[in-house]
Amino acid sequence: MRAPFVRSETVARSSFSRIPFEAQIDGLTHDGRGVARRDGKAVFVRGALPGERVIAQPTARHRHFDEASVAEVLQASPDRVAPLCAHFGHCSGCVLQHLDAPKQIEAKQRVLLENLERIGHVKPASVLPALTDVQWGYRRKGRLSVRYVEKKQRTLVGFREDDPRFVADIQRCETAVPAIGMKIGAIGAMIDTLEGKRDIAQIEFIVGDRIDGSVQAALVFRNLQPLSEFDQATLIAFAQANDFAVLLQPGGVDSVRPLWPEQGVALEFALPEYDVKLAFQPLDFIQVNAGMNAKMIARTLELLDPKAGQRILDLFCGLGNFTLPIARCVAEVVGVEGEAGLVARARANAERNGIGNARFFTADLASSLAYEPWINEHYDALLLDPPRSGAEVLLPQLLLKKIDRIVYVSCHPGSLARDAGFLVRERGYTLRAAGVMDMFPHTAHVESIALFER
């Protein structure tokens, strides 16, 4: 009897040679790896930059491409810089620290334009200047993996390595806000003292503003088993000593409860240019980079060009991050979001900011919207800020004939490019402008914004 045939893109391990080889790097992938060719086959080399000559260490072989990492740089690119983080190369949190910051922006702009042309078959009439802000200490929300390693007899707290099975052994993170990033090692050491250290799976961190200009940092511990009284007391003492709010999450999102302070924590961030403060919960979605968020809102309003008397539709509105600033400028704005909790917070934020011309609806924007009460109303302009999957299901359902201006904020250039192609070829819009916004410096993540006009 024949053995069953198993199809795999990965070539058999027995035929894979791990002998290092010299490589000339000619390009950069969308995820920040150098591109070389060996015997006519593409090789993606982690840690290499275009124009460099390196010794590459093979790490994986596939049918259509191979993977490798830099073992030695023989001829460095003039754009290469010394990474600030001591954990660069082990932690997968940010992969472009070795590339000069302005060149990172150029690379992201290139990824955006290549995606628009290759996937959407469109070109913007103009390329917007890239939006940038601080390079370090910007991340105010994230998820840290936690694992107690028996061989090391200690707890690792950090982001994943390239191989997601492993947690990077880090003591600090240069991209996280200092209130969190400088204390990762201390968090791991504290977990080592817990009786239930093997039952902590991850920690969500999020940071809000305080009136005095300092930050309020909250940590949500995902505990797979109930924590003992000793462990809870240890967490409370750590929270008090480090000015953290601590919450526990034994189950789903609805299971989160405060540990310290007992009454819970009030989190908010301010948008002073629009006289708006947005309250949020510890697991809510907020934009990771506060400085870039403010600049992104300003550019969005510049492109949207809202005017008194207009009605604006804001889809994927979340907490009202764009909706409430827009409301300051127009007759009415309608915000729609799929998560009911965020919609409730958006309504409450409108009320606490004295904004009465913003209406909010809960709707699954990736399904049929035929019976939604807001969809057939008249709007002068449209704002989209979808997840990575984009707005493919949504766009064909919208009545766009009377909407002359669409602003699309994107966290994935591929889905933006696909949707841009639909708007241009199927709905008669022109891609007037597009550009990147560096929401995640030193990572390969590409945040972008595009303006469509009739």
KAKA-V157973 format. One line per field, one symbol per residue. psi: psi as a letter, one per 20 degrees, with the letter a starting at -180 (. if undefined). Layout:
psi->???
This chain:
psi->pqqqpopqipqphhjopkpqqpqppiaprhjjqqprpoljpppoopjqqqiqpropophqprgirrqrqphpohoqqiiprpphpijphgpjgpjjhippghhgggghhggghhgggggilqpqhqpqpqprbqhqkhojqrppqpppoghikrppparqrgoiiqppnqhqpihqqhhghijgghgghghhiqhkhijohrppqqprqrhjiaqopppopnohqqqrhgghhggggggghjlqppqqnicahiipqqgpqhiapoqrqqmhhjlppoqrqhjqpqphogghgghggghghghhlqqpirpqpoqlicikghgghhhiirgqppppqhohghgghgghhggijkoikpqqqpqojkapjhjphihjrpqhrpppmrahibkghggiiqnihjoipppopqjohghggghghghghhjkrpnhqqrqpmhmqjrjpoprqqppq.
